[in-house]
């Protein structure tokens, strides 16, 4: 089940038939928004102790909000957000979190 605060909460669903004839349910990944579509809340300089989930907890009070930060910074994978110490990251307003 996908939580309403998930990156995939509003994603389209698809059903296909598996080799055994059973229905297989899929999520159609959404096209990621442009960084300009996000309203910045603040900027953050990455430290050696940062992780995507801890940035989200500090910014939004929930670890599952890491995807908002990833979207606002065009990071396809969450590890890209904190890989390089000193990198400036946009922490967007929490629009879309449940």
C-alpha positions in Angstrom: 0.0 0.0 0.0 1.2 3.5 -0.8 0.9 6.1 1.9 -0.7 9.4 0.9 2.6 11.2 1.7 4.5 9.0 -0.8 6.1 10.3 -4.0 3.8 7.8 -5.8 0.5 8.7 -4.0 -0.9 10.3 -7.1 0.8 8.0 -9.7 -1.3 6.2 -12.2 -1.9 2.5 -11.8 -1.8 -0.2 -14.5 -2.7 -3.9 -14.6 -1.1 -6.4 -16.9 -1.4 -10.2 -17.1 1.6 -12.2 -15.9 2.8 -15.4 -17.6 0.5 -17.4 -15.3 -2.5 -15.3 -16.4 -2.8 -13.6 -13.0 -3.2 -9.8 -12.8 -0.1 -7.9 -11.9 -0.6 -4.4 -10.5 2.0 -1.7 -11.3 2.5 1.9 -10.5 3.4 4.1 -13.5 6.2 6.3 -12.3 5.4 10.0 -12.5 7.5 12.4 -14.6 9.5 14.3 -12.1 8.7 18.0 -11.8 11.1 20.8 -12.7 13.0 22.3 -9.8 11.4 25.6 -10.6 8.0 24.1 -9.8 9.0 24.0 -6.1 8.8 26.9 -3.7 12.0 27.0 -1.7 11.7 27.0 2.0 15.4 27.4 2.6 18.9 26.4 1.4 21.0 23.8 3.1 24.8 23.1 3.0 25.3 19.4 3.1 27.4 18.1 6.0 29.1 14.8 6.5 26.4 13.6 8.9 23.5 14.4 6.6 21.2 11.7 5.0 18.2 12.3 2.9 15.8 11.0 5.6 17.4 13.2 8.3 17.1 16.3 6.2 13.4 15.5 5.7 12.9 15.0 9.4 14.5 18.3 10.3 12.6 20.1 7.5 9.2 18.5 7.6 9.0 16.3 10.7 8.8 13.1 8.7 11.6 11.0 7.1 9.4 10.1 4.1 9.6 13.6 2.8 13.0 13.0 1.4 11.5 12.7 -2.1 10.4 16.4 -2.0 14.0 17.4 -1.5 15.1 15.0 -4.3 12.6 16.4 -6.7 13.5 20.0 -6.0 17.2 19.2 -6.6 16.7 16.9 -9.7 18.2 13.9 -7.8 17.1 10.6 -9.4 18.4 8.7 -6.3 18.2 9.9 -2.7 21.9 9.3 -2.2 22.7 12.1 -4.7 21.4 14.6 -2.2 24.1 14.1 0.4 27.0 12.5 -1.5 29.1 15.7 -1.6 29.8 17.7 1.6 29.3 21.4 1.1 26.8 21.1 -1.8 23.9 23.5 -1.5 20.5 21.9 -1.6 17.1 23.5 -1.9 14.7 22.4 0.8 11.3 23.1 -0.7 8.0 23.9 1.0 6.3 20.7 2.0 3.5 20.8 -0.6 2.4 17.3 -1.4 3.1 15.8 2.0 0.1 14.4 3.8 
